[in-house]
């Protein structure tokens, strides 16, 4: 009788526990895209704030007081609406490092990769734009 009780208890325990740890619709995957922040700076590393931007990921707004803007680092593309800014521009990460190798294309005809153009500041992450017109530059991530 004791063996039968242990067997019944074991079967009931297996049935009861078989529902634990299963899949279900409630967990594991997050469909929210990753968001990161870079910074738009001038040739002296000073933040360039108030610049409008619009990204394919849906991130948009104006660069904050530190020049920061949000984007998805996995295949995003962001347009920057540059008024007549008489300075070289650079993209920096959170550690103030220039971000090189991002393709960019401006309506004024300037095109290339960030870092190819170091400008007057002489440091990485620079990109060329037309100082004398309102320019729209698209940077791809």
N, C-alpha and C positions, 0 to 999 in steps of 0.2 A: 504494500500500500504506500509505503514511504517513497519507493522508486517511482510509482505512478504519480504521486503528488509533485515530485521534483520535475518529472517529465512534463506534466501539465503546466506547471509554473514556468518552465523554460520556454515552452511553445507560446504561452501567453505573453511572456516578456519579449520574445522575438517579434511577435505581431505588434505589440505596443510600441516597441522601439523602431520598427521598420519605417515609421513615418518621420522620424527625426533626421535632420540633416539633409533632407531632400531639396530639390530645386525650388520651384515655386516662383511666383512673379514678384516677390518682394525684395530680392536682394541681389547683390553682386555686381550688376552692371550699371554704369552711370552714363546716360546719353548726353550729359552736359559737356560741351567742348572745353578743353583745357584753355585757361586764360593766363597770359603772362603780361608783364609790363616792361617796356623799354622807354627810353628818354630821348627827346629831341633837344640837342644842345647846339650852341654856336661854336665858332672856332676857338673860343677861349674856355669852353666847357661849361659856360653859363646856360641855365635852362632857357628854352624858348617856349613860353607858355601862350595859351590862347589860340593855338593853331588848330583849325578844324580838321578832323579826320573821320573817315568812314571806311570800315573794313567789311569784307564779304561775310565774315563770321557773325556780323550784326553788331560788333563793338563799334561805337561811334561817339563823337563828342568833340571836346577841345582839349588840347594838352593842358595838364594841370600846372600849378605854380612851379613844380619841379621839372616840367617838360614831359611828364609821364603820360603814356597812353597805353590802353589795353589792346591786346590782339591774341589770336590763337596761333601758337608757334608751329602748328602742324598744318601747313598749307594755306595760311591766310594770305590775303592781299589787301593792303590799306592805301587809300588815297589821302594825301595831305594837301590841303588847300593853302598854298603859301602866298601871302600878300607880298608886296615888294620888300623882301627882306634883304638888306645889303650886308650879308654875312654868309660865310660858308656854314653848312649844316652837317651835323653828325648824329648818328644813332648810337646810343650807349646802353649797356645793360645795367643791372642793379649795382654792379661793382665798379661802375664808371669806366668800363672797358669799351672801346669802340667795337661795334658789331660789323664784321667784315663779311663780304660774300653774298649779301642780299641783292638780288637783281632789282633795279629801279628803272623807271621810264617816266620822263616828264613831258607835259604837253608842249613845252618850249623846244623839245628836240634833244635835250640832254638824256643820256641813257648810259647804263653800265652796271657796276656792282659796287655796293658800299665798300669803302676801303681802297678802291682804285683811285679815288680822288681824295687826297689828304688835305688839300686846300691850305690856306694861310696858317691854320692851326697846327698843321703838320702831324696830326695824330689820326688814328684809325677810325673807321666807321663813316668817313665823309662821303657826301654825295653832292654832285653839281646840280645847280638849278639856276634859272635866269633871275638875276637880282632886280631887273628893271621892269618886269611884268608880273602880274598875278599868275602864278604857275601852279599846276596840279601835278604832283609827283606820286606815282604808284610804287610802293615797295612790296615785294613778294617775300613771304616767309616759307 
